[in-house]
Amino acid sequence: MRWFGNDPMTDIAQAEKLIQLFADWQRNQTGFRWAIERLSDGSFLGTCGLFRWNRNWHSCVVGYELAPSARGEGYMNEALSAAINYGFKTMQINRIEAQVHTQNAPSIHTLETLGFLREGYQRQGGYWGDTYHDLLQFALLRSEFRHGL
């Protein structure tokens, strides 16, 4: 939860509320969130998804997190490639945005590997842990995505 943008969850009810939020996105057609699991053993590794779907502007935001034990293995790159491809093909999105904490180097690297371009710096753009956090703004256009279209 360090970079998730929320305070850490302290009980199961908070986790259930987050799961319900993700389910509501799909039911309301405002976004999608998928579980990431290891094929070899079915272990849950994290989630990724597209949300804040603005149909009029053909845009949305991407979000994701991965268990520390699964980082550096290529799981997120694979999962995000599939999610982004879904956004461009199925949702007919033209622009996918991402906001990343300035100190989250692995996430910045993942976005850049997928072709996202840094567009700006949001001073105190996030708030969690009783602290304001600066964020970097990234975006990827359909015409720039080379993984799977």
Secondary structure, 3 states (H helix, E strand, C coil): CCCCCCCCCCCHHHHHHHHHHHHHHHHHCCCEEEEEECCCCCCEEEEEEEEEEECCCCEEEEEEEECHHHCCCCHHHHHHHHHHHHHHHCCCCCEEEEEEECCCHHHHHHHHHCCCEEEEEEEEEEEECCEEEEEEEEEEEHHHCCCCC
